[in-house]
Amino acid sequence: MTPGSFLDISIGVLYALVVALFSMFVIFRIKEPPCDRKILFAGIVAHLFSAIGFVIFMKAYYGYLGDALYYFNTSAFIFNNLLDKFYNSYELLFASPETLSVITQLQLFGTFDPEVIYMARFTLPFYVLGMGLFTPTSVLISTLPFIGKFLLLKAIQRSTPDTDIRILNKVALTILFIPTVLFWGTTILKESFLMFAIGLLFISLQMLWSRKVFMPLLLIPVALHIIMNLKGWVMFVFGIASLASITLYILNLPKIRSDIVLRIGTFVIFTILFGFIFYFGIQHVIQEVIDNFLKIAYGFQTWHTYLGHTRGQSSYTLLTIPNLLEARWWQFIIAFPEALLTALYRPFIFEIDRLSEALVLPENLFILILTTRIFLRFKNVWQQMANNPILLTAFIFGILTLYVVGLVSFNFGAMVRYRIPGLLSVLTSLSLAYFIMKRQGQDTKG
């Protein structure tokens, strides 16, 4: 059946209705939900039908389904090979693509791109459940980012047990219905799986902080497997954010904060510890990750600059770093504000040249209003986050992810999609801290 055909979409709608009914049964039996159950149900319905909306829009406006169809077809290729050549099942399902020759990869998978192979493998169970149809498969995958957001909300709720449910409802409304996240993050794309994996990491981090070890031992390997095989640098950023948030949290403890000697001593100990780990443990790994990442990003920069000049696509450049491979370390630091602001607020209205990019306008306006108000009272907002390592991790992870995305995307269409994990984390942490601060201000006036 042709992906995006009327029959394919119609079956997808039936799948969405069935999943919505099942989700209603599950949601209304959750104990201590992180927000109002009606909001959760509306959220899952929005995710399910956004997957269908993506198919309709891409087919009607662009005439093709982009990378999502490529991953879907590769998954179909694997499934058909499993039926015809079951003796190759280990290589098809578990073997590392990097260890296979190009000819073997083409014979077994039809592609020699490891990330495409991993995406096809992750898609395969949904492909089977979706009867090999594109829209039903997309609908089933759209449940993953919803689960990831739910787990993130649950981690925040558990880490702030005294927070009013009305505040949690506002946070849920903020992150469950972000337009571009619903459009780009609810179909057969990497972001759908990444949001699920990030949700697993945050709920695991909260459990570890609460001294619960068993479930994190099960969840973290799943998250690691997904992230490392799709966008390994995200895991690297999450590790930095986790270490930084723990350090800041400990330095902010009343006993340490009140004693300057103890505070300096703690800071020195952490500096020596992290320096020791970096120098003797992961220095070469980090260097290899950075070198490979910059090479890929430079190719991205060159390609999108070429497309911008020759085909009028929405490419952009950073004034502070015209060439990534020739940049010095200090240029990456100087580029931080420009790259971060690019990921947060661009494309501006006069930079949009695709209808799908127009979805970014309402959320960018919301982000601008929210961050402006927070900036005016940042000290109060920071105090809300400084006492909570989960919020701190979400904030730092989001900021660093947005910085990297703004630094290396060089195309607004791609950036709007790549920024989803970072945007989700930043909005979760900032909106919760802001709404708590705002409520406290209202209580003071009252």
N, C-alpha and C positions, 0 to 999 in steps of 0.2 A: 504494500500500500504506500502511495506517495506521501512522504512527510509533509504536513501542512495542508493536505487535501481536506475537503469538506467532511468526508467520512472519518478521517484520522482525527480531526478536531472534535467531531461529534462524539466519538468514543472517548476522547479525552475529557469531555464535559461529563459523561457518565461516570468515569473514574473519579473526577473531582467531587461529584455529588456523593458517591459511595464513601470516599475517604473523609469527606466533611461530616457525614453522618456518624462514621466510626469515631472520628475525632471528637465530636460532640459527646458521645458516650464516654470517652476517656477523660476529656477535660472536666466534665461535671462530676467526676469522681476523684479528682486530684485533691489530696489533703494539703491544706495550706498553700494554695496557689500563689505565685509571686505577684499577681494582680487580679483584677476582677475576671471571673471566668468568661463573661460575655466578651471582654476585650480579647482574651486568648482565642475564643472561637472565631471572632471576626478576623483575627490575625491569621489563623490557619486557612480560613476561606479566602482571604486576600492573597495568600501565597499560592494556593492551588489555582485560582483563576488568573493570577498574574502569569503563571507558566503558560496558560492557554493564550492570554493576551500577547505574550512574547511571540508565540508562534504566528498568530494572526497578523501582528504588526510587521514582523520581519518578512513574512511571505508577501504581504500586500504592499509594503513600502519599499523594501529592498529587493524582493523577488527571490531571496535565498535565506537560509537559516544560519549562516555563518559557521563559527567554530563548533557550535552545538551539534550541527549535523555531521561534522567531521568526526567528533567523538562518538556520536551515535552509530555512524557507519562502521567505525573501527570496532566498536563493541559487537555489532552484528557480524563483522568479519571473524572475530574471535569465536563467537557462538557457533557459527557455521563450521569453523575449523574443528571445534570441539566435537561436533556431530560426525564430521567426516574423518577426523584423525584424532581419536580419543587418546591414542598413545602419546600425543604431544601435549596432553593436558597440563603436565607440570610446567613446561615452558610457557604455555599460553597463560596460565593463571598465577604462577609464582616466581618463575625465573627472572632475574634482573635483566632488563633490556640492554643494559650497558655491557653485559658479558656475552651477548649474542652478536654474531656477525651481521653485517648489513643485509646480506642475502638471506640469512635465516630470519631476520626480523621482517623482511618483505614477504617471505614465504609464509610465515606464521601469523603476522599481524597486518601486513599491507602497509606498514609505515616504519620508519627508522627513528622517529622522535620518541624518546622515552616518556616524556610527559603525556603525550597522546596515548601511549600504550597504557600507562597507569590510569588515566582518565577513563579509558575504555573498560579497564578491569573494574574500576569502581562503579561504572555505569551498568555493567553486565547483569547484576541481580535485578535491577530495576527494569532493564531491557526484557528480561525473561518474564517478570511479573506484568510488564506492560504489553505482553504478547508480541513483542518485536515492533511496536508502533511508536512513532516519535512523540506525539502529544501525550499519550498515556504515560510513557516513560518520563517525560518532563514533569508531569503532574506528580508522579510518585517521588521524584527527586526533590521537588519543591518542599516536601515535608522536612528535609534535612536542615535547610537554613532556619526554618521555624523552630525546630528542636534546638538548634544551636542558640538562637535568641532566647528561647525559654530557659535553657540552662544558664545562660548569662544572667538573666533576670533572677533566677533562683539563687545563684551565687551572691548577687547583690542583696537580695532579700535576707539571706542567712547571715550575711556579714553586717547588715544594719537592721537587727531585729526590732528595734524600736521605731522604725520609720512608719509613718502613717500610710495606710493602704491607698489613700488618695494621691499621695506623692508617687507611690509605685505605679499607680494607674497612669499617671502623666508620663512617667519614664517609659512604660510599656507602649503607650500611644506614640511616643517619639520614635522608638526604634523598630516597632513592628510594621510601620506604614511609611517608611522612607521610600519615595517614588523610584529612584534609580536602583535601590537595593531590591525592590520588588520586581523591577524590570530585568535587571542583569543578574540577579542573584537567586532566581527561582527556576532555573532550567538546567540543561546539561552543560554547565560551565564550571570552571574550577572554583569560582566563588561560592557556589552552593555547598560544595564539600568542605571548603575552607571555613565557612561560618559554622558548620556543624562541628568541625574539629576544634575551633577556637572555643566554642561553648563547652566542649568536653574539658579543655584545659582549664577554663575558669572555674567550673564546678569542682574539678579535681584539686585546684589550688585552694579553694575554700575548704574542702574536706580535709586536706593536709593541715591547713591552719587550725582546723577544729580537732586535729589529732585523730582523724579517721584515715586509715592507710589502705584498707583492703580494696575499696572501690577505685581509688586513684590508680592502684597497681593494674587494674583492668582497663581503665579508660585512657590513661596517658599513652600507653603503647599504640592504641587505635588512633589517637590524635596525631602522634608522632609519625605513624606510617602514612597517614593522609597528607600531612603538611610537607614532610620531607620529600615525598615523591611528586608533589605538585609545585610548591614554592618553598623550598628549604629555607630561604632567607627569613621567612615569616617566623619560623621557629627560633632562629638566631635572635631576632628582635624581641620575641616573647621572653627568651631567657634573660636578655639584658634588662627588660622592663621588670621582670620578677625580682632580679637581684637588686636593682635600683630602688624598687618600692620597699623591699624588706629593709634595706639600709636606711632609707629616709624614715620609715616607720619607727625603727629602733632609735634613731637619732632624735625623734620627736617624742619619745616616751618622757613623761614628766620628770622622772628621777634623773634621766640623762640630760634632759634639756635644762634643768635647773642647776646643774653642776658643769661649769665650763671645762674643768679638767677632765671630767668623765666623758664629756661630749667630744673633746679633741682626741682623747685616748681611743674612744670607740671608732671615730673616723679614721684614725691612723691604723687601727687594727684591721678594719675593713679594707682600707687601701692596700695594705701589705698582703692580706689574704687574697684579694682579687688579682693583685699584681703577680703573686706566686702562681695562682691557677692559670693566669693568662700566659706567663712566661714559660712555665714548665709543662703545662698541660695542653692548652688549646691554641697556642700561638700559630702553629703551622696550619692547623685546620681553619682558623679564622682567615689567615692570609690567603689560603686556597679558595675559600668561599668568596672573599672579597674580589680576588683576581678574576675568578670565573664570572661572578656577578657583573663586574664592570665591563668585561668583554661582551657579555650578552647585552647589557644596557647600551654600550657603545654602538653595537649593531642596530639596536632599536632606534637610537638617536639618529644614526646615519640614514636608516631606511625612512623614518618618518620625516626627516628634513628633506629628503629627496621627494617623497610623496607630496609634501607641502609646496615645493617649488614646481613640480611637474603636473600634479593632478589637483592642486588646490585643496588638499585635505587639511584638517584642522590641527596641524602640527604647531608646536611652540618651542621656544628655546629659553634657556636660563641665561641671563646676562652675566651671572657670576661664574658659570662653568660652560663655556662654549664647546669644549671637548673633554669628555669624561676621562679618556685614557691619558691625556696630557695634564690633567689637573693635579695640583699639589694637595696635600692633606688639609692644609689650612683653608683652601678654597671650598672644601666640602662643609667646613664649619661656617664660613661666611655665607654660603648658599642656603643655610638652614631656613632663615625667615622667608626668602623668596620661594623655595621649594614647598615649604609648609603652607604658605598663603595660596600658592598655586593649586595645591591639592584641596584646600578647604573652600576656596571661593571662586575658582575659575572652572569652566569658561564663563566669562562675562557675557552679557546678553549680545554684545556686538561681535563676539567671537564664535557664536554658535552657527554652524552651517549644516547641521543634521537635525531632523525632527526628534530623533531619540535623545539627543543631547539637551533638548528643551526641558526634559524632565528634571534637570538639575537646577533650574531656576528657582522654583519654590523652596527647595531644601537649602540651597545656598543662601537665600534670603533669610530663612529661619536660622541657619548657622550664624550668619552675620549678626542678626539681632541678639541671639543667645550669647555669642562670644563677646559682643560689645558690652552687654550688661554685666557679664562675668568679669570682664577686664576692669570695669569701673569698681567692682567690689571683689577683686581677685583674692585679696587677703582672707576674706571671710569664706570664700569658696574653697580656697586651699586648705583652710583649717578643717573643713568637712572631709576632705580627701586624705589629709595627712594622718588622720587617726584610723584609717582603714586601708590595709594593704591590698585588698581586692580592688577598691576604687583607684588606688594609686597605680596598680599594675595596668588596669584598663586605660587610665589616662596616659601613662607613659608609653604603653604599647601602641595606643592609637596615634599619639603625636609622632613617634618614631616611624611608624608604618606610613603615615601620610607624608612625612618628610622624604622617605625613600621613594614612594610612588611619584611625588611631585618632581623628584630629582631625576628619575630615569624613564618616565613614560613617554614624554615628548609628543603625545597625541591626546587631545581632549577626550575623544571617544574611548580610547583605551584607559585613560586615567580615571574617568568616571566609574569604570568597571573595577579597575585594580584597587581603587581607594576604599572599596566596600568594607573590608575587615577593620581598617583603621578608623573609618568614619563611624562605624557601629560602636566601637569601643570608646571613642572620644565622646560621642553623644550620650552614651550610657552614663559615663562617669560625670561629665559636666552637667547634664540635665538633672541627675539625682542630687548632686551637691547644690546646684542652683535652686531647685525646688525646695530643698530642705532649708537653705538659707532664707529664701523668700518666705516660707511658712513661719520661721522663727521671727522674722521681722514683723510679720502680721500679728503674731502672738504678743510681741513686745508692745506694739501699738495698742492692741486690744487691752 
